[in-house]
């Protein structure tokens, strides 16, 4: 692809991120379910925004985007070490800043203890590891009295991302030429295993109790290493990348159909199915007719999309505490207050991205590029 097409691709993907994060934030704030139970008179817009209950699909949309982006990154990165450095540079600075801000803010303003996990310094440190708290929920850690959790519950989605990075990079740097076919097969097998474990089919067919030791262990592993639940979304993103760049199109179409079948299987009603079809459709338009999405090249959408990671990390607990503490000042206009908070978060995330995340990332990228040049000269 020429340079203009490359720029277009990046711009549209960033706007996709803006769409995804917007749905996630609206899902958390309209209505703020955790707050409605405390004061239904203030949050009396519980029923009026029930359609936003499906905003959680914004996270799944992020997974598709991630599949596309990671496939692209792998093809542009020479070694596993450089790839891992790129990912760490992308993830750690904002995670550290946003986790710390969440911790400090909740200590100062969460006087009603809405989010007790956010008051723990150890949880702040643990969150920067990106590891699931379920990994340390075993007899050994219980024995030594160690119980950790995310400082912000929204961070759960980073764990399947990390697992995806690990699996994709291992397969790619083992055999880059056959990366797609091998990843697609492994992903399909993982999705099938998850489907069997999470349903009653395998238990009834083999006449095995779900409570048996073997099946209980498999079920726990499936829950802890939850990439198995979301891997079809990542696979779909890689398939879209393959189709976008005309790489092995026949196999890409086959595995895209396979991934979509797994994804559709997760829809528990017609509304969810409609949203899934919409997400897949917009990606198909991006792949085959991106000019139709030219409006998404707008700098406003692109800029907000670039800061979506920071926004995702910072918005949830802090935003809900602000709603809890100050919504009563707005009376009947309380549904407007979340909009003001969302605007504030978008602006704040742009500042963090511009003055913290981007400079730190540029510094480490520069050192990484210099290291790569030295290795090439040896």
N, C-alpha and C positions, 0 to 999 in steps of 0.2 A: 504494500500500500504506500501511496505517496505521503508526504508530510502533512498535507491538508487533511487527508483522510484519517491520519493518526491523531491529529489534534481534535478532529471531530469526534472520534471514538472516545478520547479521554474526556472531552467536554460533556458528552451525553452520559457517560458513566458517572461522572460527578453529579450531574443533575438527577440521575437515578438514586444516588445516595441521598440527595436532598428529599426526594419523594419518600424514600424508605424511612428516614429519620423523622419526617413530618408525621407519618402515620403512627410511628412508635410513640412520639410525644403526645399526640392527640389521644392515643389509646390510654396513656397513663393519666392524662389530665381531664378527659371528658368521658365519663365522669371519674373523679378520683375515688375509686372504690374503697380504698382504705380509710378515706375521710368521711365518706357518705354514711358509714355505719356509726360514726361518732356524732355527726351533726347533720341529719337529713334536711333540716330546714334551710341551712346555708347552701348545701349542695343539692338543691331540688331540681337540678337538670339531669338527674339520674336516668330518666326514661327518654328524654328528648334526644339523647345522643347515643342511643343503644347501637346504632350502626357502626360506631367507632370501636365497638367491642372486638372487631376484626382487625384493628390496627396492629395487633401483634404480628401480623403477616409481614410487616415492615422488616422484621428481623430475618425472616425467611428470604425476603427479597435481597437483603444484604448478603445472605449466603450464596445466592446465585451470582451476584456481582463479584463476590470474593472468588468463586470458582473461575470466573472469566479472568479476573485480574491476576490471580496466582499462576494460572496457565501462562499468561503473558510474561509475568515476572520470571518464571522458571526458564522460559525460552530465551530470555535476555541476560541470564545470569550464568556465569561459567562454572562456579563451584558451589557446593553445598554450604561451605562456610560463609561465602559472600551472601548467599540467599538468606541464611539465618541472621546475619548481621543486618540486612535490609529490613527484615521483619521486626527484629528487636528495636531498631531505630524508629520504625513506624509506630510500634506499640507502646514501648516503655515510657518515654517522656510524658506523654499525655496521661497515661494511666497513673503515673506517680503524682503528677500535679492534681488531677481530678480526684483521685482517692484521698489525697491529703486535704483538699478543699472540702470534700464531703465530710470527712472526719471532723475537721475544725468547725465547720458550719453547724453540724448537728450537735456538737458539744455546746456551742454558744446559743443556738436558737431552738433546738428540739427539746424544749422544757417538758413536754408531755410524753417524751420517750416513745414517739411513734416508731422510731427505727433504732432500737437498742444496739443492734449490731454495728451501727455507724458510730457509736460512742467508744468503740474499742480500738486502741492503738495497734494491738496485735492483728486485728482484722484489716486495718489499713495496710500494714506490711504484707499480710497474707494475700491481699487482693492484687498486689503488684507481681505476684508469682504466676497469675493466670490459671492456676490449678484449681480443680473442683474441690470444694470442701468435703465431698463424699469420699474422696480418696483417703482422708485421714479419719474417717468414721469407722474405726475398727477397735478391737479389744486393746491393742497396744497403746494407742493414743488415748483411749478412754482411761486406761490404767494410770498413765502419767498425768491425767487431768488436762490434756490439751484439746480444746474445742475451738476451732476457727471457722470463720465464715467470710463471705464477701462483705465489704463495707457498704456495698450497694448491690441490691438483688439483681439489677439489670446486667451485672457483669457475667451472669451465667453463660451468655452467648459467646463469650470469648474462649471458653474452654473447647467447644466443638471446633472453633476456628483454629486453635492451636493444634488440635489433633489432626485437622485437615492439612495444615502446613507440614506437619511431621510426615504423614502418610504420603502426600503428594511429592515432597522433596526426596524422600527415600526412594520412591519408585522412579522418579525422574533421573536422579543422579546414578541410579543403578543401571538404567538403560534408557537414555533420553530419546533415542530413535523410536522406541516402542512404548513411550510413556503413556500415550492416550489409551491404547488398547489394553495395556496392563492395568492402568488405573481404573478404566471403565469396568473391566472384569472383576477386579478386587472390590470396587464400590458396589457392584451389583450383587456379589456374593454376600457382602456385609449387610446390604439392605434386605436380602432374602432371609438371612439368619435372624436379623432383628424382627422381621415380620413374623417368623415362626415362633420366636421366643415371646413376643408381645401378644400373640394370639393364643387361643386355646386349641388350635388345629393340631399342633405337634403333640400336645399332651393327650388329647383324645385318641389320636392316631396310634401313638406308641403306648397308650394306656399307662402313662406316667403321671404321677401326682406333681402338680406345680410346686408343692411344698417339699418335694424330695431334695436331698442335699445337692445333687448335681444340678437340677433345674433351678434351685434357689440361687446357686452360685452363678450360673449363666445369666439369670435374670438380673442379679446385682451387677455383674460386669457390664451387661448391656445398658444399665441405668448410669453407672459411673462413667463408662467410656461412651458417652452419648452421641459420638459422631455417627454411630450406627443409625440413629434416629434421623439425622439431618443430611446424611451423605448424598441422597438423591438430589438435593438442592445444589450442592457443590458440583456434582457430576453434570447437572444441567448447565451450569455456568461454564464448565470446561467444554461441553459440547457446543455451546454457543460460540465460544472462542474458536474452536476448530472450524465451525461453519463460516464464521466471519472471515477467517483467513484462508478458507478453502483447503483445509488440511484433512485429508481422508474423509471426504463428505459423506460417503455411503455409511461407513461405520459410525460417524458422528450422528447421523439421522437416526440410525437404529438405536443407539444408546440414549439419544435424547428422548425418543419415544419410551424407552424403558424407564428412564428417570422420571418422566412425566407420569407414567402409570403408577409408580410408587408414590409420587407426590399427590396425585389425585386421590389415591387410596386413603390419604390422611384427612380428606375433607369429610366432615361429619354432618354437613347440611348443604343446601343449595347456595347459600350466601358465601360460604367458604369456597365452594367449587367455583363460583363466579370470580372471586378474587384471584384464585390460582390461575384460572384461564386468562384473566386480565394481565397478570404478571408475565406469564409465558408469552402472551401475544405481544406485549410491548417489547420484550427482548427479541422476538422474531422480527418485528419491524426494525429494530435497531440493527439486526444482522443483515437483513435483505433490502431494506429501504430506509436508511437512516435520514435521508432528506425529509421524510415525513415527520421526523422528530426535531426539525431544525429549531423550533422554539426552545428546546432544551439546551441549546448552545448559548443561551442568554447568560451573560456574566454574573447576573444576580444569583441565578440558580446554581451555577457552577461554583461560585465562591462559597455559598452556603453548603454545598455538597462536599467541598474540600475539607470543611471543618466539621463534618458530620460525626466523625469518630469522637472528637472532643465533646461535642454536644451530647452524644449518646451516653458518655461516661458521667457527665455532670448534671444532667437534667432531672433525674427521677427523684431521689430523696430530697435534694435541696428544693426542688420545685414544689413538692408535696408539703414540705414544712412551711414554705412561704404561703401556700394556699391555706393551710391549717391556721396559721398565725394571723393572717390579714384579710381573708375573704370576707369576714363579717363587716368590715368597713364599707364594702360595696353593696350590701343589702341585696335588693332584687337584681342588681347588675352583677352579681357574683360570677355569672358565666363569662363575663368579659375579662375578669382578672387573669384567668389562665392565658388568654391571648397576650396580655401585657408581659406575663412571665416568659412565655415562649419567645416573644420578640427580644426580651432582655437576654435570654439564653443564646439565641442566635448571634447577637452582637458580642456577647462575652466569649463565645466559642471562637469567633473570628479573631478576637484579640489574642486568645491563647494560641491559636494556630499560627498567627502572624509573628508574634513576639516570643513565643516559647517553643512550640512544636517545630515549626519550620526552621528557625536558626539552629536548634540542636540537631535536627535531622541533617541539615546541610553540612554542619561541622563533621558529623560522623561519616556522612557520605564522602566528603572530601578526603578524610583520612583513609577510608576504605578504598577509594579510587587510587590514592597514592600507593597504598599497600599492594594493590593489584598490579599497578605499573611496575613496581619494583620486582614482583614475582615474575612478571613477563620478561624483564630484562636479564634475569638470572639464567 
